[in-house]
Amino acid sequence: MAGRKQLRPVAPDERATPSESRLDRLRAQRAVLDAHIHNDQTLARDLAPLIRQVREMDKEIESLEIQETEVKALRGDDLNGASSTAWRIEAI
């Protein structure tokens, strides 16, 4: 199709590695979408689907962050990642 703009290739530092978590991959994908949204070359007709996709990603990222926080709380980690002291029966 004439006049159709193509998305730029993904840079090596933007590629996900197998060792990354789903949350890390979603954050990387969101950064790519943000770059397209704020690019002057992005066509107006493409903005609505991009923004909708970012909105859905934000919900999923927020959900995964909440799950991650809950898991840390159940393990006894505080928000700084430091583990609390071990539970002792003598403390009662």
DSSP file (Angstrom, degrees, kcal/mol; ACC not computed):
  #  RESIDUE AA STRUCTURE BP1 BP2  ACC     N-H-->O    O-->H-N    N-H-->O    O-->H-N    TCO  KAPPA ALPHA  PHI   PSI    X-CA   Y-CA   Z-CA
    1    1 A M    >         0   0    0      0, 0.0     3,-1.1     0, 0.0     2,-0.2   0.000 360.0 360.0 360.0 132.3    0.0    0.0    0.0
    2    2 A A  T 3   +     0   0    0      1,-0.2     3,-0.1     3,-0.0     0, 0.0  -0.507 360.0  14.1 -74.3 138.9    1.3    3.4   -0.9
    3    3 A G  T 3  S+     0   0    0      1,-0.3     2,-0.4    -2,-0.2    -1,-0.2   0.416  85.5 140.7  81.4  -2.0    1.8    5.8    1.9
    4    4 A R    <   -     0   0    0     -3,-1.1     2,-0.3     1,-0.0    -1,-0.3  -0.615  45.6-138.6 -78.2 127.7    1.5    3.3    4.6
    5    5 A K        -     0   0    0     -2,-0.4     2,-0.3    -3,-0.1    38,-0.1  -0.647  11.7-144.6 -88.8 141.8    4.0    3.9    7.4
    6    6 A Q        -     0   0    0     -2,-0.3     2,-0.2     1,-0.0    -1,-0.0  -0.774  19.2-111.9-103.3 148.3    5.8    1.1    9.0
    7    7 A L        -     0   0    0     -2,-0.3     3,-0.1     1,-0.1    -1,-0.0  -0.492  41.0-104.8 -72.5 148.3    6.8    0.8   12.7
    8    8 A R        -     0   0    0     -2,-0.2    -1,-0.1     1,-0.1     3,-0.1  -0.357  42.1 -94.3 -71.0 154.8   10.5    1.0   13.3
    9    9 A P        -     0   0    0      0, 0.0     2,-0.3     0, 0.0    -1,-0.1  -0.306  46.4 -96.8 -66.1 155.0   12.4   -2.2   14.2
   10   10 A V        -     0   0    0     -3,-0.1     5,-0.1     1,-0.1    -3,-0.0  -0.577  39.5-123.7 -75.0 131.5   12.8   -3.0   17.9
   11   11 A A    >>  -     0   0    0     -2,-0.3     3,-1.8     1,-0.1     4,-0.6  -0.379  23.0-111.0 -72.1 154.0   16.2   -1.9   19.2
   12   12 A P  G >4 S+     0   0    0      0, 0.0     3,-0.8     0, 0.0    -1,-0.1   0.843 118.6  53.6 -56.7 -34.7   18.4   -4.6   20.8
   13   13 A D  G 34 S+     0   0    0      1,-0.2    -2,-0.0     3,-0.0    -3,-0.0   0.603 105.2  56.0 -77.7  -8.7   18.0   -3.0   24.2
   14   14 A E  G <4 S+     0   0    0     -3,-1.8    -1,-0.2     2,-0.1     2,-0.2   0.514  83.9 105.2 -96.3  -7.5   14.2   -3.1   23.9
   15   15 A R  S << S-     0   0    0     -3,-0.8     2,-0.3    -4,-0.6    -4,-0.0  -0.502  72.4-122.3 -77.1 141.5   14.0   -6.9   23.2
   16   16 A A        -     0   0    0     -2,-0.2    -1,-0.1     9,-0.0    -2,-0.1  -0.585  20.3-144.6 -80.6 143.2   12.8   -9.1   26.0
   17   17 A T    >   -     0   0    0     -2,-0.3     3,-1.9     4,-0.1     8,-0.1  -0.772  24.3-114.0-103.5 154.8   15.1  -11.9   27.2
   18   18 A P  T 3  S+     0   0    0      0, 0.0    -1,-0.1     0, 0.0    -2,-0.0   0.764 113.8  60.5 -60.0 -24.5   13.7  -15.2   28.4
   19   19 A S  T 3  S+     0   0    0      2,-0.0     2,-0.1     0, 0.0    -3,-0.0   0.592  83.8 101.4 -81.1  -8.9   14.8  -14.6   31.9
   20   20 A E  S <  S-     0   0    0     -3,-1.9     2,-0.1     1,-0.1    -4,-0.0  -0.428  74.7-118.1 -75.5 150.7   12.7  -11.4   32.3
   21   21 A S     >  -     0   0    0     -2,-0.1     4,-2.2     1,-0.1     5,-0.2  -0.350  26.7-106.5 -79.5 167.0    9.4  -11.6   34.1
   22   22 A R  H  > S+     0   0    0      1,-0.2     4,-2.5     2,-0.2     5,-0.2   0.878 122.3  55.7 -60.0 -37.8    6.0  -11.0   32.5
   23   23 A L  H  > S+     0   0    0      2,-0.2     4,-2.2     1,-0.2    -1,-0.2   0.907 107.1  48.4 -62.6 -42.8    5.9   -7.6   34.4
   24   24 A D  H  > S+     0   0    0      2,-0.2     4,-2.1     1,-0.2    -1,-0.2   0.902 111.7  49.8 -63.9 -41.4    9.3   -6.6   32.9
   25   25 A R  H  X S+     0   0    0     -4,-2.2     4,-2.5     2,-0.2    -2,-0.2   0.904 110.4  50.0 -65.2 -40.7    8.2   -7.6   29.4
   26   26 A L  H  X S+     0   0    0     -4,-2.5     4,-2.5     2,-0.2    -1,-0.2   0.901 109.7  51.0 -63.9 -40.4    4.9   -5.6   29.8
   27   27 A R  H  X S+     0   0    0     -4,-2.2     4,-2.0     2,-0.2    -1,-0.2   0.904 111.0  48.6 -63.3 -40.2    6.9   -2.5   31.0
   28   28 A A  H  X S+     0   0    0     -4,-2.1     4,-1.8     2,-0.2    -2,-0.2   0.913 111.9  48.7 -65.8 -42.0    9.2   -2.8   27.9
   29   29 A Q  H  X S+     0   0    0     -4,-2.5     4,-2.4     1,-0.2    -2,-0.2   0.891 109.6  52.8 -64.0 -38.7    6.2   -3.1   25.6
   30   30 A R  H  X S+     0   0    0     -4,-2.5     4,-2.7     1,-0.2    -1,-0.2   0.890 106.1  53.5 -64.4 -38.6    4.5   -0.1   27.2
   31   31 A A  H  X S+     0   0    0     -4,-2.0     4,-1.9     2,-0.2    -1,-0.2   0.891 108.9  49.3 -62.9 -39.2    7.7    2.0   26.7
   32   32 A V  H  X S+     0   0    0     -4,-1.8     4,-1.9     2,-0.2    -2,-0.2   0.930 112.0  47.9 -65.6 -44.6    7.6    1.1   23.0
   33   33 A L  H  X S+     0   0    0     -4,-2.4     4,-2.5     1,-0.2    -2,-0.2   0.899 109.3  53.8 -62.8 -40.2    3.9    2.0   22.7
   34   34 A D  H  X S+     0   0    0     -4,-2.7     4,-2.3     1,-0.2    -1,-0.2   0.905 106.6  52.5 -59.3 -41.1    4.6    5.3   24.6
   35   35 A A  H  < S+     0   0    0     -4,-1.9     4,-0.4     1,-0.2    -1,-0.2   0.900 110.9  46.8 -62.8 -39.9    7.3    6.1   22.0
   36   36 A H  H >< S+     0   0    0     -4,-1.9     3,-0.7     1,-0.2     6,-0.2   0.884 110.7  52.3 -68.8 -37.9    4.9    5.5   19.2
   37   37 A I  H 3< S+     0   0    0     -4,-2.5    -2,-0.2     1,-0.2    -1,-0.2   0.902 114.4  41.9 -64.5 -40.3    2.2    7.6   20.8
   38   38 A H  T 3< S+     0   0    0     -4,-2.3     2,-0.4    -5,-0.2    -1,-0.2   0.390  90.6 109.0 -90.5   4.0    4.5   10.6   21.3
   39   39 A N    X   -     0   0    0     -3,-0.7     3,-1.4    -4,-0.4    -3,-0.0  -0.667  65.7-143.2 -82.4 132.4    6.1   10.3   17.9
   40   40 A D  T 3  S+     0   0    0     -2,-0.4    -1,-0.1     1,-0.3    -4,-0.1   0.717  99.1  62.0 -66.1 -20.7    5.1   13.1   15.5
   41   41 A Q  T 3  S+     0   0    0      2,-0.1     2,-0.3    -5,-0.0    -1,-0.3   0.569  77.0 108.4 -83.0  -9.4    5.1   10.5   12.6
   42   42 A T  S <  S-     0   0    0     -3,-1.4     2,-0.1    -6,-0.2     5,-0.1  -0.537  74.5-121.1 -72.2 129.6    2.3    8.4   14.2
   43   43 A L    >>  -     0   0    0     -2,-0.3     3,-1.3     1,-0.1     4,-0.7  -0.379  13.5-122.5 -71.7 148.1   -0.9    8.8   12.2
   44   44 A A  H >> S+     0   0    0      1,-0.3     3,-0.9     2,-0.2     4,-0.7   0.853 111.8  58.6 -59.4 -36.4   -3.9   10.2   14.0
   45   45 A R  H 34 S+     0   0    0      1,-0.2    -1,-0.3     2,-0.2     3,-0.0   0.727 104.4  52.8 -67.2 -20.0   -5.9    7.0   13.1
   46   46 A D  H <> S+     0   0    0     -3,-1.3     4,-1.7     1,-0.1    -1,-0.2   0.624  91.6  75.9 -88.6 -14.6   -3.3    4.9   14.9
   47   47 A L  H <X S+     0   0    0     -3,-0.9     4,-3.0    -4,-0.7     5,-0.3   0.921  88.7  54.9 -66.5 -44.7   -3.5    6.8   18.2
   48   48 A A  H  X S+     0   0    0     -4,-0.7     4,-2.4     1,-0.2    -1,-0.2   0.928 111.1  43.6 -58.6 -48.7   -6.8    5.4   19.5
   49   49 A P  H  > S+     0   0    0      0, 0.0     4,-2.3     0, 0.0    -1,-0.2   0.894 114.9  50.6 -64.5 -36.3   -5.7    1.8   19.2
   50   50 A L  H  X S+     0   0    0     -4,-1.7     4,-2.3     2,-0.2    -2,-0.2   0.935 112.3  45.9 -64.1 -45.2   -2.3    2.5   20.7
   51   51 A I  H  X S+     0   0    0     -4,-3.0     4,-2.4     1,-0.2    -1,-0.2   0.896 111.8  52.1 -65.5 -39.7   -3.8    4.4   23.6
   52   52 A R  H  X S+     0   0    0     -4,-2.4     4,-2.1    -5,-0.3    -1,-0.2   0.909 110.0  49.3 -62.3 -41.7   -6.4    1.6   24.2
   53   53 A Q  H  X S+     0   0    0     -4,-2.3     4,-2.4     2,-0.2    -2,-0.2   0.896 110.2  50.4 -64.6 -40.4   -3.6   -1.0   24.2
   54   54 A V  H  X S+     0   0    0     -4,-2.3     4,-2.8     2,-0.2    -2,-0.2   0.904 108.5  53.3 -64.0 -40.5   -1.6    1.1   26.7
   55   55 A R  H  X S+     0   0    0     -4,-2.4     4,-1.7     1,-0.2    -2,-0.2   0.923 110.7  45.9 -59.9 -44.8   -4.7    1.4   28.9
   56   56 A E  H  X S+     0   0    0     -4,-2.1     4,-1.9     1,-0.2    -1,-0.2   0.897 112.8  50.7 -65.1 -40.6   -5.1   -2.4   28.9
   57   57 A M  H  X S+     0   0    0     -4,-2.4     4,-3.2     1,-0.2     5,-0.2   0.903 106.1  55.3 -63.1 -41.7   -1.4   -2.9   29.6
   58   58 A D  H  X S+     0   0    0     -4,-2.8     4,-2.6     1,-0.2    -1,-0.2   0.895 107.4  50.2 -58.9 -40.7   -1.6   -0.4   32.5
   59   59 A K  H  X S+     0   0    0     -4,-1.7     4,-2.2     2,-0.2    -1,-0.2   0.920 113.4  45.1 -63.0 -43.9   -4.4   -2.5   34.1
   60   60 A E  H  X S+     0   0    0     -4,-1.9     4,-2.5     2,-0.2    -2,-0.2   0.901 113.0  50.0 -68.6 -40.3   -2.4   -5.7   33.7
   61   61 A I  H  X S+     0   0    0     -4,-3.2     4,-2.5     2,-0.2    -2,-0.2   0.933 111.6  48.9 -61.6 -45.7    0.8   -4.1   35.0
   62   62 A E  H  X S+     0   0    0     -4,-2.6     4,-2.2    -5,-0.2    -2,-0.2   0.905 111.1  50.4 -61.4 -41.6   -1.0   -2.7   38.0
   63   63 A S  H  X S+     0   0    0     -4,-2.2     4,-2.3     1,-0.2    -1,-0.2   0.921 111.9  46.8 -62.4 -44.9   -2.6   -6.1   38.7
   64   64 A L  H  X S+     0   0    0     -4,-2.5     4,-2.4     1,-0.2    -2,-0.2   0.865 110.7  52.5 -66.6 -36.2    0.8   -7.9   38.5
   65   65 A E  H  X S+     0   0    0     -4,-2.5     4,-2.2     2,-0.2    -1,-0.2   0.894 109.4  49.4 -66.0 -39.1    2.4   -5.2   40.8
   66   66 A I  H  X S+     0   0    0     -4,-2.2     4,-2.5     2,-0.2    -2,-0.2   0.925 111.7  48.8 -64.6 -44.0   -0.3   -5.8   43.4
   67   67 A Q  H  X S+     0   0    0     -4,-2.3     4,-2.4     1,-0.2    -2,-0.2   0.911 110.7  50.8 -60.6 -42.3    0.2   -9.5   43.2
   68   68 A E  H  X S+     0   0    0     -4,-2.4     4,-2.1     1,-0.2    -1,-0.2   0.901 110.8  48.7 -62.5 -41.8    4.0   -9.1   43.6
   69   69 A T  H  X S+     0   0    0     -4,-2.2     4,-2.2     2,-0.2    -1,-0.2   0.900 111.4  50.1 -65.1 -41.5    3.4   -6.8   46.7
   70   70 A E  H  X S+     0   0    0     -4,-2.5     4,-2.4     2,-0.2    -2,-0.2   0.896 109.6  50.7 -64.6 -40.6    1.1   -9.4   48.2
   71   71 A V  H  X S+     0   0    0     -4,-2.4     4,-1.9     2,-0.2     6,-0.2   0.918 110.5  49.2 -63.4 -43.0    3.5  -12.2   47.6
   72   72 A K  H  X>S+     0   0    0     -4,-2.1     5,-2.5     1,-0.2     4,-0.8   0.896 110.7  50.8 -62.8 -39.4    6.3  -10.2   49.3
   73   73 A A  H ><5S+     0   0    0     -4,-2.2     3,-0.5     1,-0.2    -2,-0.2   0.893 109.8  49.8 -65.9 -39.3    4.0   -9.5   52.2
   74   74 A L  H 3<5S+     0   0    0     -4,-2.4    -1,-0.2     1,-0.2    -2,-0.2   0.843 109.9  51.1 -68.1 -32.6    3.1  -13.1   52.7
   75   75 A R  H 3<5S-     0   0    0     -4,-1.9    -1,-0.2    -5,-0.2    -2,-0.2   0.635 120.1-110.6 -77.9 -13.2    6.8  -14.1   52.6
   76   76 A G  T <<5 +     0   0    0     -4,-0.8     8,-1.4    -3,-0.5     2,-0.3   0.542  69.4 142.3  95.4   7.6    7.5  -11.5   55.3
   77   77 A D  B   < -A   83   0A   0     -5,-2.5    -1,-0.3    -6,-0.2     6,-0.2  -0.603  43.1-138.7 -79.4 141.4    9.4   -9.1   53.1
   78   78 A D    >   -     0   0    0      4,-2.4     3,-1.8    -2,-0.3    -1,-0.1  -0.347  37.1 -89.0 -86.6-179.2    8.9   -5.4   53.7
   79   79 A L  T 3  S+     0   0    0      1,-0.3    -1,-0.1     2,-0.1    -2,-0.0   0.709 126.3  58.8 -66.1 -19.8    8.5   -2.9   50.9
   80   80 A N  T 3  S-     0   0    0      2,-0.2    -1,-0.3     1,-0.0     3,-0.1   0.477 117.3-110.4 -87.8  -1.3   12.3   -2.3   50.8
   81   81 A G  S <  S+     0   0    0     -3,-1.8     2,-0.3     1,-0.3    -2,-0.1   0.439  74.7 134.7  89.5  -1.7   13.0   -6.0   50.1
   82   82 A A        -     0   0    0      1,-0.0    -4,-2.4    -5,-0.0    -1,-0.3  -0.634  55.0-125.1 -83.0 139.5   14.5   -6.7   53.6
   83   83 A S  B     -A   77   0A   0     -2,-0.3    -6,-0.2    -6,-0.2    -7,-0.1  -0.606  21.9-123.9 -84.3 142.9   13.3   -9.8   55.3
   84   84 A S        -     0   0    0     -8,-1.4     3,-0.1    -2,-0.3    -1,-0.1  -0.261  41.4 -78.8 -77.3 172.2   11.8   -9.5   58.8
   85   85 A T        -     0   0    0      1,-0.1    -1,-0.2    -2,-0.0     3,-0.1  -0.310  57.1 -90.4 -70.6 157.1   13.2  -11.5   61.7
   86   86 A A        -     0   0    0      1,-0.1     2,-0.3    -3,-0.1    -1,-0.1  -0.325  44.4-104.0 -67.6 148.5   12.2  -15.1   62.0
   87   87 A W        -     0   0    0     -3,-0.1     2,-0.4     3,-0.0    -1,-0.1  -0.560  39.2-168.6 -76.1 134.5    9.1  -16.0   64.1
   88   88 A R    >   -     0   0    0     -2,-0.3     3,-1.1     1,-0.1     4,-0.2  -0.986  26.1-144.6-128.2 136.6    9.9  -17.3   67.5
   89   89 A I  G >  S+     0   0    0     -2,-0.4     3,-1.6     1,-0.2    -1,-0.1   0.799  99.4  67.2 -66.0 -28.7    7.5  -19.0   70.0
   90   90 A E  G 3  S+     0   0    0      1,-0.3    -1,-0.2     2,-0.1    -3,-0.0   0.724  85.9  70.6 -64.4 -21.0    9.4  -17.4   72.9
   91   91 A A  G <         0   0    0     -3,-1.1    -1,-0.3     1,-0.3    -2,-0.2   0.687 360.0 360.0 -71.7 -16.7    8.2  -14.0   71.7
   92   92 A I    <         0   0    0     -3,-1.6    -1,-0.3    -4,-0.2    -2,-0.1   0.484 360.0 360.0 -77.5 360.0    4.6  -14.8   72.8
